[in-house]
């Protein structure tokens, strides 16, 4: 997400993450502000090394598929938890489930163990937490890594959307991600680590606050500048700011205890899971168009362009709050592992939403004991937190701001 001034247009451009830029400070640069650069691009092929390329530590996403399994249930439109559990009795799946668990655990450990201890009761790490399968799997594996009892902050964001709340009397922050966030928090508290202080922080964002910070968030997005970028950016900015209400259990009920300001300076985010494991609706559309080959091509394209489409934007937005974002699903070891896994051992679009997409991750979540979260269908953050379509009009996500 770094940027350099560009002389010809007086603006700023985002440096491509696929390139390392090198400048010789010994050269005479008086004629230009930054002089001339040598560019070293990343390549999948070791053969390009002599041509000034850097070799990536992982290969391209494979288009190979394994042997097809018979579907585990004939009731594909009315799947049950028992159907998902049957996959673990298919010998071909278990090595891949265990392999993902090992790779992801190693990635999380590398991203948290170097965080300095800030004293008893002070969280070192937080998670942007919708309760979906990506973030809750990170949380469950994190619980195995951190010392017993060390608190973990879970930031769950919800927005007042005037277009969706004007005609209803319900709680304006009773959005989809709030409900799954609470359910996921309860799973962590009751099934994964009952002794850990899981601090669920509910961040409520009134529409007036959106209007106050909209211009500020927009300049953080640049050069990303679509309606969808703004919807995602707002959710990430307010969630990472971490100002909300601490939630506690009181018997069988859930109550807001007190206002809370997040203390963790490192945040784990689940970006990269959808791109690699077929979580987007366009992946299912690709499968409908051309089967596994077309699906594989779409997955490969998403992995290649994630840095320029998403990561610079997301990093700038989170960093503005003095927090550092870290992405376990995008660790080189995880990307390398998933890139080599046969396509139909990561997803199976013969199954409906809630099973077919990110199937390998769902099976890992099920194996960890997350029997509710493993069946949640993918929901984009802008719809789950209701940052999409706040304004009147017929704008689409790809429209420019």
Secondary structure, DSSP 8 states (H G I E B T S, - for coil): --EEE-TTTSSEEE--TTEEEE--TTS--TTSSS---EEEEEES-GGGGGGT-EE-SS-------------S-S-TTS--HHHHHHGGGSHHHHHHHHHHHHHHHHHHHHHHTTS----TT--SEEEE--SSHHHHHHHHHHHHHS-TT--EEEEEEEE--HHHHTT--S-TT--HHHHHHHHHHHHIIIII-TTS-EEEEEEEE-HHHHHHHHHHHHHHHTT--BHHHHHHHHHHHHHHHTEEEEEEEETTEEEEEEEEE---SEEE--TTHHHHHT-SHHHHHHHHHHHHHHHHHHHHHHHHHHIIIIIHHHHHHHHTTT-EEE-GGGSHHHHHHHHHS-GGGT--TTS-TTTSTTHHHHHHHHHHT-TTGGG-----HHHHTT-TT-SSS---TTSB-
